[in-house]
Amino acid sequence: MNQLEAIRQFTKLVLDSSDIESIRSYRPEDATTNPSIILKSINTDNYKHLIDSAMNYAEKQGGSKEIKIINASDKITVDIGTEILKYIPGRVSTEIDARLSFDTIGCIKKAKKLIKLYKENGVDCSRVLIKLASTWEGICAAEILEKEGIKCNLTLIFSHTQACACAQANVFLISPFVGRIYDWYNNHNKNVFDNYSPDKDPGVMLVQNIYNYYKKYDIQTIIMGASFRRIEQITALAGCDYLTISPNLFKELQNSHEPLERKLKPLMNQNACKLNLLSDAEFRWKHNQNQMAVEKLSEGIRTFSDDQDKLEIIFKSRL
């Protein structure tokens, strides 16, 4: 049994890509996308034809040039998600415009628009997760959307405070970014990981802590470790609810026959400290005390925003 087969015994695997051939090859339960993946996808043979379709849709909707560009961008994002759903049994995560990360009402409106576009494509909302940045505003938007039956994936999780606020909002799923946390500490503490040990990896440790906290207090929000740099980070989290993995790491797991055992189990740590309900001010203060989390959340939002801008430039050039 290879490590890919072994880890499937206790963790649902999600493909962090829109690549159809990878989906066919590795048979993930779900798939995730983001503005960076969408931007990359439209240059591939599987999705290139969707550009004209999105443009035609935008032209029919009418409005100003800016509105047409936004409509075309939203349409192609949903159309790519719809294509992915043909090849997976579960859900696809679709991210809203990162520029709305600090606008609760804007997040809600955009989420409902994306769900409406999915329905027009014949896709039930039960097969879609709306991805929102884990800002206070994004979490508040998710809380409202969840009550209306729209399930959410709160992404760019870098702190325990964010995870607690998401649990408080009863969101469906959170995505702690293991690799980006690893990157930050590696860049700020030179040679810390020369003798690499997954048990000392701060990204792995954050997911472990969130898992222990959620399971101890029977929090139903799903934990999906994300953004991995190496398979040791993945195998150290065997037993996590979900893990979203890039195609190259899927391949490494498939080619490895090293023994793999479950590392995360419910109620394995009885010393988790439960936080009281967080207010807006408390959330911001506690999150602010974590320099890494503040910097990486901000950087993540900017990166996705930049890629959203690049996607819209492509449509702008065609109008």
C-alpha positions as semicolon CSV with decimal commas, in nm:
position;residue;x (nm);y (nm);z (nm)
1;M;0,000;0,000;0,000
2;N;0,139;0,340;-0,093
3;Q;0,105;0,647;0,130
4;L;-0,177;0,791;-0,081
5;E;-0,385;0,479;-0,027
6;A;-0,291;0,469;0,340
7;I;-0,388;0,827;0,420
8;R;-0,725;0,787;0,247
9;Q;-0,822;0,545;0,525
10;F;-0,870;0,828;0,775
11;T;-0,857;1,158;0,584
12;K;-1,061;1,292;0,290
13;L;-0,828;1,417;0,019
14;V;-0,899;1,726;-0,186
15;L;-0,713;1,839;-0,498
16;D;-0,578;2,194;-0,481
17;S;-0,601;2,237;-0,855
18;S;-0,841;2,260;-1,148
19;D;-0,634;2,028;-1,366
20;I;-0,871;1,769;-1,513
21;E;-0,602;1,509;-1,580
22;S;-0,486;1,528;-1,218
23;I;-0,845;1,494;-1,100
24;R;-0,891;1,183;-1,315
25;S;-0,562;1,038;-1,198
26;Y;-0,584;1,095;-0,822
27;R;-0,963;1,074;-0,770
28;P;-1,000;1,337;-0,494
29;E;-1,322;1,373;-0,296
30;D;-1,340;1,750;-0,350
31;A;-1,142;2,019;-0,531
32;T;-1,047;2,375;-0,442
33;T;-0,988;2,680;-0,658
34;N;-0,880;3,038;-0,597
35;P;-0,810;3,340;-0,819
36;S;-0,454;3,219;-0,884
37;I;-0,577;2,876;-0,997
38;I;-0,850;3,034;-1,214
39;L;-0,596;3,264;-1,380
40;K;-0,370;2,969;-1,457
41;S;-0,660;2,753;-1,576
42;I;-0,786;2,979;-1,852
43;N;-0,465;2,925;-2,048
44;T;-0,513;2,548;-2,061
45;D;-0,690;2,355;-2,335
46;N;-0,959;2,229;-2,096
47;Y;-1,079;2,578;-2,010
48;K;-0,968;2,816;-2,285
49;H;-1,304;2,793;-2,461
50;L;-1,478;2,925;-2,151
51;I;-1,334;3,273;-2,208
52;D;-1,560;3,335;-2,510
53;S;-1,856;3,188;-2,323
54;A;-1,797;3,421;-2,030
55;M;-1,765;3,720;-2,264
56;N;-2,091;3,633;-2,438
57;Y;-2,264;3,603;-2,102
58;A;-2,130;3,942;-1,990
59;E;-2,238;4,111;-2,313
60;K;-2,592;3,974;-2,276
61;Q;-2,610;4,103;-1,918
62;G;-2,525;4,452;-2,039
63;G;-2,414;4,741;-1,823
64;S;-2,095;4,943;-1,814
65;K;-1,757;4,811;-1,923
66;E;-1,660;4,758;-1,557
67;I;-1,977;4,559;-1,486
68;K;-1,920;4,342;-1,795
69;I;-1,565;4,264;-1,683
70;I;-1,683;4,162;-1,336
71;N;-1,967;3,951;-1,480
72;A;-1,730;3,774;-1,718
73;S;-1,487;3,705;-1,435
74;D;-1,758;3,563;-1,211
75;K;-1,898;3,355;-1,495
76;I;-1,569;3,190;-1,588
77;T;-1,495;3,118;-1,222
78;V;-1,827;2,934;-1,189
79;D;-1,793;2,762;-1,527
80;I;-1,453;2,621;-1,429
81;G;-1,602;2,500;-1,101
82;T;-1,887;2,340;-1,295
83;E;-1,641;2,153;-1,519
84;I;-1,449;2,026;-1,217
85;L;-1,769;1,892;-1,060
86;K;-1,812;1,655;-1,355
87;Y;-1,510;1,461;-1,233
88;I;-1,543;1,459;-0,853
89;P;-1,812;1,312;-0,623
90;G;-1,806;1,594;-0,369
91;R;-1,780;1,972;-0,363
92;V;-1,578;2,243;-0,530
93;S;-1,461;2,547;-0,336
94;T;-1,505;2,874;-0,524
95;E;-1,345;3,190;-0,391
96;I;-1,507;3,530;-0,398
97;D;-1,327;3,846;-0,506
98;A;-1,050;3,909;-0,250
99;R;-1,112;4,283;-0,277
100;L;-1,432;4,223;-0,077
101;S;-1,244;4,073;0,218
102;F;-1,332;4,364;0,448
103;D;-1,689;4,410;0,325
104;T;-1,942;4,179;0,491
105;I;-2,237;4,285;0,274
106;G;-2,024;4,271;-0,040
107;C;-1,914;3,916;0,048
108;I;-2,274;3,805;0,097
109;K;-2,390;3,958;-0,231
110;K;-2,103;3,806;-0,427
111;A;-2,156;3,463;-0,268
112;K;-2,525;3,465;-0,361
113;K;-2,440;3,574;-0,715
114;L;-2,196;3,284;-0,755
115;I;-2,451;3,036;-0,619
116;K;-2,709;3,176;-0,863
117;L;-2,466;3,124;-1,152
118;Y;-2,405;2,766;-1,038
119;K;-2,779;2,703;-1,029
120;E;-2,808;2,839;-1,384
121;N;-2,548;2,576;-1,477
122;G;-2,762;2,306;-1,315
123;V;-2,542;2,272;-1,006
124;D;-2,708;2,248;-0,665
125;C;-2,560;2,469;-0,394
126;S;-2,493;2,158;-0,182
127;R;-2,199;2,086;-0,412
128;V;-2,037;2,427;-0,372
129;L;-1,834;2,582;-0,090
130;I;-1,795;2,958;-0,100
131;K;-1,441;3,055;-0,004
132;L;-1,396;3,371;0,199
133;A;-1,088;3,520;0,361
134;S;-1,089;3,473;0,738
135;T;-1,112;3,841;0,825
136;W;-1,371;3,942;1,084
137;E;-1,591;4,067;0,800
138;G;-1,550;3,744;0,604
139;I;-1,637;3,533;0,908
140;C;-1,947;3,745;0,977
141;A;-2,056;3,703;0,616
142;A;-2,008;3,327;0,642
143;E;-2,220;3,311;0,956
144;I;-2,509;3,473;0,770
145;L;-2,461;3,261;0,458
146;E;-2,449;2,938;0,658
147;K;-2,786;3,023;0,816
148;E;-2,926;3,062;0,464
149;G;-2,797;2,721;0,354
150;I;-2,483;2,834;0,169
151;K;-2,184;2,641;0,302
152;C;-1,854;2,820;0,335
153;N;-1,481;2,747;0,332
154;L;-1,297;3,006;0,542
155;T;-0,953;3,031;0,390
156;L;-0,623;3,200;0,482
157;I;-0,632;3,068;0,839
158;F;-0,306;3,149;1,019
159;S;-0,408;3,180;1,384
160;H;-0,597;2,992;1,650
161;T;-0,803;3,308;1,700
162;Q;-0,932;3,287;1,342
163;A;-1,021;2,920;1,394
164;C;-1,211;3,001;1,714
165;A;-1,408;3,278;1,545
166;C;-1,497;3,044;1,257
167;A;-1,620;2,781;1,503
168;Q;-1,823;3,048;1,680
169;A;-1,984;3,134;1,344
170;N;-2,061;2,765;1,275
171;V;-1,889;2,771;0,938
172;F;-1,875;2,446;0,743
173;L;-1,499;2,426;0,685
174;I;-1,173;2,609;0,754
175;S;-0,842;2,596;0,566
176;P;-0,529;2,655;0,779
177;F;-0,232;2,727;0,549
178;V;0,049;2,503;0,670
179;G;0,305;2,583;0,401
180;R;0,271;2,959;0,417
181;I;0,318;2,950;0,794
182;Y;0,627;2,734;0,740
183;D;0,757;2,987;0,485
184;W;0,717;3,279;0,723
185;Y;0,904;3,117;1,010
186;N;1,172;2,988;0,778
187;N;1,226;3,337;0,638
188;H;1,228;3,503;0,979
189;N;1,436;3,245;1,165
190;K;1,722;3,135;0,943
191;N;1,834;2,773;0,973
192;V;1,549;2,681;1,209
193;F;1,449;2,394;0,982
194;D;1,794;2,272;0,882
195;N;1,721;1,950;1,066
196;Y;1,363;1,929;0,949
197;S;1,114;1,772;1,187
198;P;0,742;1,787;1,104
199;D;0,662;1,781;1,478
200;K;0,835;2,119;1,512
201;D;0,680;2,269;1,200
202;P;0,470;2,568;1,316
203;G;0,214;2,517;1,040
204;V;0,167;2,152;1,133
205;M;0,148;2,248;1,502
206;L;-0,127;2,504;1,437
207;V;-0,344;2,244;1,260
208;Q;-0,279;1,996;1,540
209;N;-0,385;2,253;1,800
210;I;-0,700;2,350;1,610
211;Y;-0,787;1,982;1,561
212;N;-0,746;1,905;1,931
213;Y;-0,951;2,210;2,028
214;Y;-1,233;2,135;1,785
215;K;-1,255;1,767;1,873
216;K;-1,238;1,819;2,247
217;Y;-1,532;2,059;2,241
218;D;-1,725;1,873;1,969
219;I;-1,703;2,162;1,722
220;Q;-1,847;2,039;1,393
221;T;-1,652;2,271;1,162
222;I;-1,433;2,065;0,928
223;I;-1,057;2,125;0,937
224;M;-0,884;2,107;0,600
225;G;-0,508;2,148;0,614
226;A;-0,384;2,335;0,305
227;S;-0,081;2,487;0,134
228;F;0,176;2,211;0,180
229;R;0,541;2,232;0,083
230;R;0,644;1,868;0,137
231;I;0,482;1,533;0,203
232;E;0,621;1,518;0,558
233;Q;0,380;1,797;0,649
234;I;0,095;1,593;0,502
235;T;0,182;1,266;0,671
236;A;0,226;1,448;1,003
237;L;-0,143;1,546;0,975
238;A;-0,278;1,203;0,877
239;G;-0,617;1,181;1,045
240;C;-0,710;1,546;0,990
241;D;-1,067;1,577;0,858
242;Y;-0,961;1,689;0,509
243;L;-0,630;1,777;0,343
244;T;-0,612;1,973;0,017
245;I;-0,300;1,878;-0,178
246;S;-0,136;1,990;-0,502
247;P;-0,095;1,738;-0,788
248;N;0,282;1,708;-0,742
249;L;0,242;1,608;-0,376
250;F;-0,038;1,366;-0,467
251;K;0,216;1,202;-0,697
252;E;0,483;1,188;-0,425
253;L;0,240;1,020;-0,186
254;Q;0,143;0,774;-0,456
255;N;0,507;0,685;-0,520
256;S;0,600;0,648;-0,154
257;H;0,563;0,317;0,028
258;E;0,700;0,432;0,363
259;P;0,485;0,321;0,660
260;L;0,216;0,573;0,749
261;E;0,017;0,584;1,070
262;R;-0,267;0,805;1,185
263;K;-0,129;1,103;1,378
264;L;-0,445;1,298;1,465
265;K;-0,722;1,134;1,662
266;P;-1,025;1,292;1,835
267;L;-0,975;1,383;2,201
268;M;-0,605;1,303;2,192
269;N;-0,528;1,618;2,394
270;Q;-0,737;1,699;2,701
271;N;-0,555;2,024;2,781
272;A;-0,702;2,245;2,509
273;C;-0,809;2,585;2,634
274;K;-1,155;2,691;2,522
275;L;-1,193;3,059;2,441
276;N;-1,500;3,258;2,534
277;L;-1,710;3,406;2,255
278;L;-1,508;3,664;2,067
279;S;-1,630;4,015;1,997
280;D;-1,510;4,214;1,698
281;A;-1,256;4,403;1,913
282;E;-1,135;4,088;2,091
283;F;-1,085;3,905;1,763
284;R;-0,886;4,191;1,612
285;W;-0,669;4,231;1,922
286;K;-0,589;3,861;1,965
287;H;-0,519;3,817;1,595
288;N;-0,309;4,133;1,595
289;Q;-0,080;3,985;1,861
290;N;0,031;3,718;1,611
291;Q;0,273;3,892;1,375
292;M;0,295;3,597;1,137
293;A;-0,084;3,565;1,108
294;V;-0,131;3,937;1,044
295;E;0,136;3,949;0,775
296;K;0,034;3,627;0,598
297;L;-0,339;3,708;0,597
298;S;-0,265;4,050;0,448
299;E;-0,023;3,903;0,194
300;G;-0,269;3,631;0,093
301;I;-0,548;3,879;0,031
302;R;-0,318;4,102;-0,176
303;T;-0,193;3,808;-0,383
304;F;-0,544;3,687;-0,467
305;S;-0,649;4,045;-0,540
306;D;-0,357;4,090;-0,778
307;D;-0,453;3,773;-0,965
308;Q;-0,814;3,887;-0,981
309;D;-0,692;4,211;-1,140
310;K;-0,489;4,013;-1,396
311;L;-0,794;3,801;-1,482
312;E;-1,004;4,112;-1,536
313;I;-0,734;4,266;-1,759
314;I;-0,773;3,968;-1,992
315;F;-1,146;4,033;-2,025
316;K;-1,090;4,407;-2,054
317;S;-0,866;4,350;-2,355
318;R;-1,148;4,159;-2,528
319;L;-1,419;4,421;-2,482
